Amino acid sequence: MISKKIIAAMVVLMVAMGIAIYFVQEYRPFDAVSRLGYNRVELGMSLEDAEKAIGCPPGNHGYRRKVKGGSTSNYLECVESAGARAKEDMGPQITLKYWAGSHFWIEILFDENNKVIGKALNIPRP
């Protein structure tokens, strides 16, 4: 007969595995562009610090869908944002940099001093 201690240990192990699976699915810590990297970016950071926080330079790091012209809202859904959002309303001195990954797409707005003034975490639409 299985003892109560073994059953309790199995239940604890199953709960721990469930938490680990949720974390990997939600945050994608092994992808080049992840929610963890997005969460490390803070308003006021320099471009260099944002690159270090995310872990790679701006650009495509695994996004495989062909991107046609137009707004990113056609193929991305914003799930989280902070600070300024629309470059069009802010003038030519504002720059937008993006990090496109296989599961997340990070967009960051920088002011004329290359400081973060806005950020958004997006997921690709199906």
C-alpha positions in Angstrom: 0.0 0.0 0.0 1.3 3.5 -0.9 2.0 5.6 2.2 0.5 9.0 2.8 4.0 10.6 2.5 4.5 9.2 -1.0 1.0 10.5 -2.1 1.7 13.9 -0.6 5.1 14.1 -2.4 3.5 13.1 -5.7 0.8 15.8 -5.3 3.5 18.4 -4.5 5.5 17.3 -7.5 2.5 17.5 -9.8 1.6 21.0 -8.6 5.3 22.2 -9.1 5.3 20.8 -12.6 2.0 22.6 -13.4 3.5 25.9 -12.2 6.6 25.3 -14.2 4.6 24.5 -17.4 2.5 27.6 -16.9 5.6 29.8 -16.4 7.2 28.5 -19.6 4.0 28.9 -21.7 3.2 32.4 -20.4 6.7 34.0 -20.3 8.6 32.0 -22.9 11.9 32.5 -21.0 14.0 30.7 -23.7 12.9 32.8 -26.6 15.1 35.7 -27.7 12.1 38.1 -27.3 10.1 37.3 -24.2 7.7 38.9 -21.7 10.6 38.7 -19.1 12.7 41.0 -21.3 9.7 43.4 -21.8 9.2 43.5 -18.0 12.8 44.5 -17.5 12.5 47.6 -19.7 11.7 50.7 -17.8 10.7 54.2 -18.9 13.7 56.5 -19.0 16.2 53.7 -20.0 18.6 54.3 -22.8 18.5 52.3 -26.0 21.6 50.4 -24.9 20.1 49.6 -21.5 16.8 48.4 -23.2 18.9 46.1 -25.5 20.6 44.6 -22.4 17.3 44.2 -20.7 15.7 42.4 -23.6 18.9 40.5 -24.4 19.3 41.3 -28.0 19.4 44.3 -30.4 16.2 45.5 -32.2 15.1 43.5 -35.2 13.6 40.2 -36.2 14.5 37.3 -33.9 12.2 34.5 -34.9 9.0 36.1 -36.3 8.3 34.1 -39.4 5.1 35.7 -40.8 5.6 38.0 -43.7 4.9 41.6 -42.7 3.1 43.7 -45.3 2.9 47.5 -45.1 0.5 49.2 -42.9 -0.2 49.4 -39.2 1.1 46.6 -36.9 -2.5 46.5 -35.4 -3.4 44.5 -38.5 -1.4 41.5 -37.3 -0.5 42.2 -33.7 -2.6 42.4 -30.5 -1.3 44.6 -27.7 -1.5 42.8 -24.4 0.4 45.3 -22.2 1.8 48.8 -22.6 3.2 51.7 -20.6 4.0 55.3 -21.4 3.5 56.9 -24.8 1.9 54.8 -27.5 1.5 56.6 -30.9 4.6 57.7 -32.7 2.5 59.6 -35.3 1.3 62.1 -32.7 4.8 62.9 -31.4 6.8 64.3 -34.2 9.9 63.3 -36.2 12.4 63.3 -33.3 10.6 60.2 -31.8 11.9 56.8 -33.0 10.2 53.4 -32.8 12.3 50.3 -32.4 10.9 46.8 -32.4 12.0 43.3 -31.3 10.1 40.6 -33.1 10.1 37.1 -31.7 8.3 33.9 -32.4 5.7 34.5 -29.6 6.1 38.2 -28.6 6.7 41.5 -30.4 8.1 44.3 -28.3 7.8 47.9 -29.6 9.6 50.8 -27.8 9.4 54.5 -28.4 12.5 56.6 -27.8 12.8 60.3 -27.5 15.5 62.5 -29.1 17.9 61.5 -26.4 17.4 57.8 -27.0 15.5 57.3 -23.8 12.4 55.0 -23.5 9.2 57.0 -23.4 6.8 54.2 -24.2 6.7 50.4 -24.6 4.2 47.8 -25.7 4.1 44.0 -25.6 2.2 42.4 -28.5 1.3 38.9 -29.5 0.8 37.9 -33.2 -2.8 37.5 -34.2 -3.6 34.0 -35.7 
